């Protein structure tokens, strides 16, 4: 057994363990309209691209950046986004193939698992309920549970503290966006992996500093389990 074995896996949800199928962008379109961003033209295109580039970050932070100092508009857009995403998810949210089995295998091997999100706690709970995943992980965290969302390290470090893991070099992080990679690196995790099932491609994930890029969460679990021997 390695002295540096991984004891905690921090996994993103949408795009990493949960199939996104474009729901984030679709929900953003509704929220942007509610916030008064024109339906067409350069402002809408720039806003859409910003949402794609910052995928994985706390949504209220994204809307604050898009809407400047207008906190009321940012809050209205965020509420519209959360409502739209929840409604779209109700039509059929599905796990990434092999995700539930990967999480179960990690926990069976003694690796604790935390599921994190850039959504609100309410939306995260709706996703967990829809998937029947309320007890699948050791811990679930939204930005409000930790202080700040991605790209800050707060959720990873909160998971480490709450699950009583001894050191950051015993933590592995997996996500589908550059923001996930930034979070893991900022937290000092030893493995900060990108998965190709979500928003960003291999080039973007490696450019962000990913230590590994895997096809899916299933291969990520295999990586951690192989390290344990």
N, C-alpha and C positions, 0 to 999 in steps of 0.2 A: 504494500500500500504506500502510495506517495505521501511524503510529508506535506505536499502542496495540493492534495486532492481537492476537487470541487465539492463543496458542501451545500451550495445554494445556486439554483438556476432561476434567474429573473427573466420571464418571458413576456413579451408584448402580446397584445390580443389581436386587434384587427390587422390582418395581413400577415400575421405570424402564426398564431394558433387558431384564428377565426378567419374564414374566407371573407374578403371585403367586397369583391364583385362590383367595385366602383361606387359603393354606398356613400363613402365620405365625400367624394366629389359631387354626387347627386344631392346629398344633404346640403352641401355648401351652396349649390346653385339656388336652392330655396331660401337659405339664410341670407345670401347676398341680395336677393330680390327684396326680402323683408327689410334689409338695412338700407335700401335705397340705392344700391349700386346699379347703374344702368344695365339693362338686359344684354346689350351688345356694345361693342366698341372696345377701345384700348384699356379703359379702366377695368372693365369686367375681365378681359383677357389677362391683364396683369395680376388681378386679384386671384383668378383661378390658378395661374402659374405659381403664385406665392403659396397658395394652399398646398399644391402638389410638392413644392420644394420643401415646405416645412411640415410635411406629413409626419404624424407621430407626436407633435408638440401639443401642449395644452391648448384647446380650441379657443378659450377666452383670450389667451395671450396672442394667438394668431389674429383674432378679430380686432384686438386693440391696436396691433401693428397696422392692420389694413385701414382702420377708421380713425387713426390719429388720436387726438385727445378727447374724442366724443365717447365718454364712458357709457352713456345711455344707449347710443347706437350699438356699441360693442356688446353690451349685455343683451340687447334685443336680438342682435344677430346670433349670439351664442345660444340663447334660448330657442330661437327658430331652428338653428342647426341641430340641437339636441332633440327637439321634437320631431324634426324631419327624419333624423337618423333612426330614432326609435320606431317611427312609423314604417320606414323602409325595412328595418330589421325584422319587424313583425311578419313581413311577407315571406320570410324564410331565411334565417341566418344559419349557416352551417360551419362546422369545424373544418380546419385544414385536414386533409386525409392523414390519418395516423397521429393526430395531435393528442387525442385523449390517451391513446396507448403509450405515446412517448412520455407524457406526464406521469402516467401510472408506473412506467418502468423506472423513471428517475426516482420517484418516491420509494418504490420497492427496494431500490439499491441504497437508500439512505440519503439521497440528495433532496433537500427541501426545495419546493417550487413556489415562486410568487408570480402571480399574473398582474401585469401593470397595463395602464391605458392612459391616453391623453384625453379621454372623455370624462364627463362628470361621474360622480359616484352613482347617481341615479341611472344613467345610461349603462354604466358597467354592470350594475345589478340586473338590469333588464336583459342584457346579453347573457349573463350567467344563468338567469332563470330560463331564458329561451333555449339554451343549450343543455340545461340540466346539469350545470357545472358548479353548483353552489358549494360542493364539498370536494371538488377535483384537486384543488391546490391547498398548500399550507397557509397561503395568505393571498389576498387580492388588494390592490392599491390603485386609487385614482390620485391625481395631483393634489386634491384637497386633503387627502389623508397624510400627505408627506410634507407639504409646504409649497413646493414648486414642481411643475411638470418638466418634461424633457425640453431642452437638452441638459437641464441641470441634474445633478446626481442624487437628488433628494429621495426619489422613490427607491432606487437601488440601496442606498444607505439605510433608509427606513426599514426595508425588508431585512437587511443584515442585522439591524438592531433588534427588531421584533422577533426574529427567528433565532436569535442568539448564536449567530455564526461568528467564529473567532476573528476572522481577518478578511480584508477585501480581496486578497489573493486566493481566497477559497470561493470566490463568486464568479459565475459565468452569466453573461447577458446575451439574449438573442432578440433581434428585431429586424424589421424589413425596411427601415429607413435610416438615413444619415443621422437623424435626431436620436434614434435608439443607440447608434454607435457612439455618438457624442456623450450620451448619458453614461454608458458603460465605461468609457475612457475616463470621464470626469470623476467617476466613483472609484477608479483604480482597480476595477475587475480584471482578473488575469486573462479570461477569455471573453472577448467582445465580438460576437459573431453576427453576420448578416444572413438573412434567409431570402431566397429568390421567389417567395410566394406572394409578395406584396408590392409596395409602391415603387421601390427603387431597385435599379439593376446592379449587377456585380461591379461595374465600373464605379458607380456612385458609392456603393458600400465600401469598396476598397479605398477610394479616395478619402472617405470619411475616417479611415483608420481601422477598419475591421481586421481583427486578428485571423478570422476564418470567414469563409462564405460557404454556406451549405444549401443544398436544394430545398430543404424543408426542415421543420422542427424534428421530424423523424430522424434525419441524419445527425442533427445536433445532439439528440439524446444518445445516439450511437457513439458519437465523439466523446461525450462525457463518460459513458459507461465503459468504453474501451480504455480510457485513461485510468479508471479505477482497477482495471485488470480483472 
